[in-house]
C-alpha cells in the first residue's frame, strides 16, 4: 500500500490543489510514484465538484505542472487510509486536528511550511481574494516546502520498507 499524503485548504480550489500538483511532480521526479499517493481536499465542501481556480491552473501550467483537479471535502474517515495530512494554514491545522478520530490521527496532521527551514511564517496565505501575484507567491511557498516534505516522506517510505 503506498504512503498517502493529502493536502488540505479551505475549498480545495487554490492552495491544496497547487500543493498536490507540485508534490506529485516532486514524487515522480524522485522515482517514488509507485510508492507515494498524493491527494488534496478542502475543510469545507463549498466548491465540491468544481475544478481548480483558473488562476491556480494558470500558475501551475506556466510552471509546467499538471493541473487536472476536482474539488472535494475532507472526511474524518479518510484518516484511516492516510499517512500524512498536510494543512496549508493554522486554521486548517486546528480544524483537521478537531476532526481526527484518535490521537494517532491527530499526529498525522502537519503544516506544509513546517517543512521549509527558511519559512518565517508557517501559513500559506489564501490567494483567492487577491490578485494573480498572490497565486505566484503561493506557488513559491509550496515549492520551497515540497523539498523538505519529500525528504520526510522518502525517509518514511524507506522505514516502512525496512
N, C-alpha and C positions, 0 to 999 in steps of 0.2 A: 504494500500500500504506500503510495507516495506521501512525502512530507507535505502537509497542506497549510498554505498561508492565505488568509483572507484580509484584504484592506477594507476599512470601513470609514466612511464620512457620513454626512447627513442624508443627502438624497441619492447618492450613488450616480451622480452625473458629471461631477467635476474632478475632485481630488482623488477619490478612491479608484475610479476607472483609469485615471492617469497613472497612479501608483501601480495598479495592476499591469498595465501595458509596459511600463518601464521595467518593473521587476521581472515580468515574464521574459522580456528580452535579455535581461542580465542572466537569468537562469539558463536560457537557451545558449547564450554565448559561453557560459561556464560548462556546458555539456551535461547539465543536470535536468534537462527537460523531462526525462522519463522518471526522475526521482522526486520532483517537486511539482505540486499542483498549485496554481496561483488563481485567485478569485477576488471578487470585490462585492460589496453590498453597502446599503445605507442603514442608518439607525431608524430612519422613517421611510414610509412607503409612498410618499407624495409623487414620486416620478417612476414608480414601478411600471415596467414595460417600455419606458422611453429609452431612446439612445442617449449617448453621452452629449453634454452640452456642445454645440457646434464650435465654440472657442476651444474646448478641450480637444476635440477632434482635429482642429486646425493646428494647434500647437504640437500635438503628437505627430501628425503627418509631416509637418515641417522638420521634425527631428528624426524622421524615418522610423517611427514606432507604429505598430499595428493599432487600430482603434475600433475594432468591432466590439460593440458592447450593448447590453440590455440591462437597464437598472432593475434592482430588486432590493427587498428589505431583508436585513439580517434577522435570523430567528434563533432563540436560545438553544434549540435542539441541534443547531449546527456545531456547537462547541464539541460535541461527541466525536465529530469527524475532523476537526481542525487541530493543528499543532500550534499555530500562532494566529492571533487576531490582532491586526495592526491598525490602531486608531490614528487618525490624521490630526486630531487635536485633543486637548484635555477634556472637553465636553463629551466627545465620543468615548474617550477612555472611561470616564465615570459612568456613562450610560451602558457601555458594554460590561463593565465590572458589576453593575447592579443586575444586569440580565444573566450573568453567569450562574449556572445551577450549582456550582461547587467551588471550593477554594482552589482546587486544581485548575478549574476552568478560568477563574479569575487570574491566575498566574500566567495564563496564555496571552493575556491582553497587554500589549506594549504600544508605546508611541513611536511612530515611524522615525521622527527626527532624533530619538534617543540613540539611533544607530549612526548618527553623524557627529563625530567628535568635534567638529567646528561649529555646530549649532549653538547659538546663544539663546534661542527661544525654541522650545520643543513643539510648538504648534505650527502646522502648515495652515496659513490663513485661507479662509474661504474666498476664492476669487469671483464667485457668482455675481455679486452686486457691483463689481468694479469693472475696470477696463481690461483690454487684452493683455496689457503688461502684467497684470496680476496672475494670469494663467501662465505666462512665461516664467515668472518668479516661482510659481508653484512647481513647475517642471524642474527648475534648477534645484529646489529644495528636495524634491523626490529623488532626482538623480543622485544628489550628494549623499542621501541617506541609504540609497539602494546598495551601495558598495558594502557598507558595514552590515546591513541586513543580510546580504548574500554571504558574507563571511560567517555570520552566525548560523544561517541555515545550512551552509555547507558542513560546518562543524557538527551540527545536529544530525544531519544525514549520515555523516561518517560514523558518529557514535552509534546510531541505530544499526548500521551495517556490521559493526564490530561484534 
